[in-house]
Amino acid sequence: MVYTADMSSILIKDIPAELHERLREAAARDHRSMNKEVVALLEAALAARPPELPRPIQAAFPLTDGWLERAVTEGRT
C-alpha cells in the first residue's frame, strides 16, 4: 500500500492493556510499526467480510405491531 497525504486518520481510545501488548508484539514480529500493523489487520478483517448484507427473508405475512403484540400476549416469545 502506498501512503499519501490525503489519507484519513483515526484515533483508537481505551484499548485494553493486554490487547495493546498483543498488537505491539504482532507489529514487532511482522517488522511493522504499530500503525501499519493496525492497518494490515483492519484490511485483512474487512476483506474476510461479505461485501454486502444478505437479502432479508420474505415473510409469509407482514409482521405488524398488532401481530407482534398478540404473539407476546400468547407467550410466543
Summary of the structure (lengths in Angstrom):
residues: 77
radius of gyration: 22.6
end to end distance: 49.6
largest distance: 60.6
contacts: 104
relative contact order: 0.07
helix: 47%
strand: 0%
